[in-house]
Amino acid sequence: MKPDYDKVGLLAIRDGRILLCRKKHTTALLILPGGRFEPGESAAQCLDRELREELGEARVENVEYVGTYSDRAAGEGAPKTVRIELYRGELLGHPSPQAEIKELVWFGEGDDRGQLSPSLVNKILPDLMARGILRWR
């Protein structure tokens, strides 16, 4: 089944925390930096474009594929589905919220997981912890 949203996301980890975004509209839940593919765009091109749009002058190096996750999309209204092609990378510079991003949050193990999108809670975090990519309990 084709998802309602087909996206690429960035996993940036610093000091055991992951970088998440809160958008100005559509949802108050925290989501990964990244966004929807444009026609003909590769994952690398989409990630580069979305990060420039959302994080300003910050850049990513040593990008590697982590996995693809499907779940219920964050947002109000009728339930929709999202497919996220997740890449991990080293974030360089100081990201700052741009465009539709209201706030950037370095989310840690002890923070309130009730703030997170369904895909993060149900699929992404459990997988990252099981694989030892994120050393949370």
N, C-alpha and C positions, 0 to 999 in steps of 0.2 A: 504494500500500500504506500502510495506517495505521501510524504509528510506535508503539512500545511506550510511549514517553514524549513528550508534546507540551509543550514548555516555552517560556518567555520568558527571555531572558538580558540582562544589562547589560554593555556595554563601557564601562568607565571607564578613561581614560588620564590618567596624571600623570607628567610628566617622562620620557616615553617608555616607561613601564611600565604594564601592565594589571593591574587588580585581579582576583584569582582567589581561590577558596575551597577549603579541604580539609574534607570532611565528617567527622563522628565515626564514621559507619558507611557501609557499602556499597562505598566505594572510597577508596583512598589518593591517587588521582590528583587533580590540580587541575582545577576546573571554574569556569565563570562564575557570578557571583552571579545568582540568579533561581530559577525553579522551575516546577512544573506548573500549568497552567490549572485553575481550578475551573469547574464548569458555569455557563455564562452570563456568564463573566468576559471582559472585553476585555483586550487585551494591556497597555494602560496600567494597568488595575485590578490585573491579576496582578502586573505589575512592582512597582507601589507596595506591594502587600501582601507580596510575597516579600522585598523589600528591607527593609521594617520588621521582618519576622520574622528575617532573616538578618544585617542590618548595624546594627541598633539605631537610634540617633538620626540617622544619615546620611540625606540626601535627595538626589534627583536633579532637576536642572533642564535645560531645553533638550533634551528627549528627541527623538531622531530615529531613524527606522527605518534599519537598516544592511542587513539581508538575512536570508534564511531558509536554514538549513543542516541537512542530514540526514546521519547517519553512525551508526556503532556507538556504543552508549552506554557510558559508563564504568561499571565495576562488575564484581563477581565473578559467577561462575555462567554460565548459558547466555547466549550473545550476544543482546543486545536492541538495538533501534534508538531513536534520539532525533531529534526535529525541534526545532530551536532558532530561534525568532523573535528576532533580535538587535536591540537598541536601544542607541544610544550616548547618553550624557548626561554632564553635568557633576556630579560628586559633591561635595556640600557637607557639611561637618562631618567628623567623624572616625569612620569605620566601625569597629565592633568585632564580633567573632564572637558570634552569638546562636544559640539553638535548636540545630539539628543541625550547625551550622558549628563546626568545631574550631579553624580557623586561617584568617586572611586573609593573602594574599601579594601583594605588588606585584612582578609577574614582568617581568623585563627581557629584552632581546635576547640577552644572553650567558648566561642561566640555562638549566638542564638541561631541554630539551624532553621528555625521557623521563618527566618528572613530570606531563605534561599529558594530558588526556582525548583519545581519538581524534578527536572532532569539532574540537577546537582545532588539533591537529597536522595533520590531513588536509584540513580544509575552511576553517575560520575564519581562522587565521593566514595561510595562503597568499593568501586572498582579500583580507584587510585590507592585506597588504603589496603585492599587485599593484595595488590601488586607491589606494595612498599614504595610507591612513588610519593605518596603523602604519608608521613609517619604519624598519623593520628590514631587514636583508639576509638 
